[in-house]
Amino acid sequence: MLKEILFISYHFPPFSNILSIRASEITKRLAKKGYKIFVVSAKSNKNAHEDKELLKKVNSPLIKNTKVFNLSFAKEGFQSNIKKTTLYFEIFNVILFLHWIPLAFLASRRIIKKNNIKLIYVSAPPFFTLPIGYLLKIFCKIPLIIEYRDPWSYNPYLKDTMTKSIENFYLKMEKRILNSADRIIVISEGMQKFLLDNFPEVKSNNVHAIPHGINVDESSKLTRRNTNPKEITFTFTGNLYGLRDLEPLVKIVSISYKLGKLTDISLNIKIFGRYDATRLTSLFKKYEVSTYFHLEGFVLREVCLEEVYNSSLALHVGENLNYPTLSFKVWEYLSMGKKILYLGRDDSYTAEFLDKNNLGYTIPINDFESGLKKFEEIINGLKENRIESSISPEQLHQYMWDNRVKVIEKIFAEFT
């Protein structure tokens, strides 16, 4: 007999972004294990394109997706402009937070009434999905599992966009939702510790760390290009936003160039995705490094993966703080069997993870002199073939999606 669950995920195929990928990898595997999944997701996403290949992953009679109307704004459009005014942004934020809750709640209630739902799974962010799961548990008396991919009330990206009263309101709501959940899934051990440290009332045995996974077979579909042994390429794909700043690397490359450390190689740092092109172009000119940095624009995910696959190292730009999770982009890079050049704090969770598991190298931005020295060591190591840039499939096996979802299945089995 099929085990029926309600899966609330704002992001879901056909829209292609990293959050849709996590939801699709989990649901397609659950469907193969005898689950019927009723998905409630957003109807539109102006910051992602429709991906037919991603949609094929969830093309199953056991996965039913109900698309619910939502407000969606392009990052470079109305939403980005309104952020310049604090009061308007606060109003905008409240509307954005509240508008989807009643619509998704009613759609979910209809699904529950028509089917034999045994479990509610809610993925966040966006964090307005969490009150939906909370309300459904209260009204429908069904066990609730919530998935935390980022901090909410204590999120450094959100704190500066909230008044104190809104922040306190969110914190009270978050505490209530966390205490009501039957299980909490977080995407890293760092996030697990963060949650338990900040919410000591949450039972530790209810919180499970199940990180993002990888599919190493994706790289088998890509084409290996012939490369010049004197050419070193670092490839970044994704969004450069907020606290993710490329400037420390720009300065390091500039000094290395002026010291003559780059004369006998061809260094190319490719930037794919969304970014402030005007600012970066000005930055490259200011530090005289336009020869080395190349803004490649926004391209399809398949193109990005092939570029990473053919690079010397994948470039990941972190924040100058110790964020408690691994960016999903890290897992994308690892799926290509490529080690990571991490621009971030050397005392961060990401740096510790890469170093501990021999998956990459950190250029510390909290110690510029050490960062410059490390960059030169990496350049010389690649030039002289002294450091590895690839990761074997055997080493990556433990991070495979199949292994991740097995843990989720065990948790689900307690309630279905």
Rosetta blueprint (number, residue, H / E / L):
1 M L
2 L L
3 K E
4 E E
5 I E
6 L E
7 F E
8 I E
9 S L
10 Y L
11 H L
12 F L
13 P L
14 P L
15 F E
16 S L
17 N L
18 I H
19 L H
20 S H
21 I H
22 R H
23 A H
24 S H
25 E H
26 I H
27 T H
28 K H
29 R H
30 L H
31 A H
32 K H
33 K L
34 G L
35 Y E
36 K E
37 I E
38 F E
39 V E
40 V E
41 S E
42 A E
43 K L
44 S L
45 N L
46 K L
47 N L
48 A L
49 H L
50 E E
51 D L
52 K H
53 E H
54 L H
55 L H
56 K H
57 K H
58 V L
59 N L
60 S L
61 P L
62 L L
63 I E
64 K E
65 N E
66 T E
67 K E
68 V E
69 F L
70 N L
71 L L
72 S L
73 F L
74 A L
75 K L
76 E L
77 G L
78 F H
79 Q H
80 S H
81 N H
82 I H
83 K L
84 K L
85 T L
86 T H
87 L H
88 Y H
89 F H
90 E H
91 I H
92 F H
93 N H
94 V H
95 I H
96 L H
97 F H
98 L H
99 H H
100 W H
101 I H
102 P H
103 L H
104 A H
105 F H
106 L H
107 A H
108 S H
109 R H
110 R H
111 I H
112 I H
113 K H
114 K H
115 N L
116 N L
117 I E
118 K E
119 L E
120 I E
121 Y E
122 V E
123 S E
124 A E
125 P L
126 P L
127 F L
128 F L
129 T H
130 L H
131 P H
132 I H
133 G H
134 Y H
135 L H
136 L H
137 K H
138 I H
139 F H
140 C H
141 K L
142 I L
143 P L
144 L E
145 I E
146 I E
147 E E
148 Y E
149 R L
150 D L
151 P L
152 W L
153 S L
154 Y L
155 N L
156 P H
157 Y H
158 L H
159 K H
160 D L
161 T L
162 M L
163 T L
164 K H
165 S H
166 I H
167 E H
168 N H
169 F H
170 Y H
171 L H
172 K H
173 M H
174 E H
175 K H
176 R H
177 I H
178 L H
179 N H
180 S H
181 A L
182 D L
183 R E
184 I E
185 I E
186 V E
187 I L
188 S L
189 E H
190 G H
191 M H
192 Q H
193 K H
194 F H
195 L H
196 L H
197 D H
198 N H
199 F L
200 P L
201 E L
202 V L
203 K L
204 S H
205 N H
206 N H
207 V E
208 H E
209 A E
210 I L
211 P L
212 H L
213 G L
214 I E
215 N L
216 V H
217 D H
218 E H
219 S H
220 S H
221 K H
222 L L
223 T L
224 R L
225 R L
226 N L
227 T L
228 N L
229 P L
230 K L
231 E E
232 I E
233 T E
234 F E
235 T E
236 F E
237 T E
238 G E
239 N E
240 L L
241 Y L
242 G L
243 L L
244 R L
245 D L
246 L L
247 E H
248 P H
249 L H
250 V H
251 K H
252 I H
253 V H
254 S H
255 I H
256 S H
257 Y H
258 K H
259 L L
260 G L
261 K L
262 L L
263 T L
264 D L
265 I L
266 S E
267 L E
268 N E
269 I E
270 K E
271 I E
272 F E
273 G E
274 R E
275 Y L
276 D L
277 A H
278 T H
279 R H
280 L H
281 T H
282 S H
283 L H
284 F H
285 K H
286 K H
287 Y L
288 E L
289 V L
290 S L
291 T L
292 Y L
293 F E
294 H E
295 L E
296 E E
297 G E
298 F L
299 V L
300 L L
301 R H
302 E H
303 V H
304 C H
305 L H
306 E H
307 E H
308 V H
309 Y H
310 N L
311 S L
312 S L
313 L E
314 A E
315 L E
316 H E
317 V E
318 G L
319 E L
320 N L
321 L L
322 N L
323 Y L
324 P L
325 T L
326 L L
327 S L
328 F H
329 K H
330 V H
331 W H
332 E H
333 Y H
334 L H
335 S H
336 M L
337 G L
338 K E
339 K L
340 I E
341 L E
342 Y E
343 L E
344 G E
345 R L
346 D L
347 D L
348 S L
349 Y H
350 T H
351 A H
352 E H
353 F H
354 L H
355 D H
356 K H
357 N L
358 N L
359 L L
360 G E
361 Y E
362 T E
363 I E
364 P E
365 I L
366 N L
367 D L
368 F H
369 E H
370 S H
371 G H
372 L H
373 K H
374 K H
375 F H
376 E H
377 E H
378 I H
379 I H
380 N H
381 G H
382 L H
383 K H
384 E L
385 N L
386 R L
387 I L
388 E L
389 S L
390 S E
391 I L
392 S L
393 P H
394 E H
395 Q H
396 L H
397 H H
398 Q H
399 Y H
400 M E
401 W H
402 D H
403 N H
404 R H
405 V H
406 K H
407 V H
408 I H
409 E H
410 K H
411 I H
412 F H
413 A L
414 E L
415 F L
416 T L
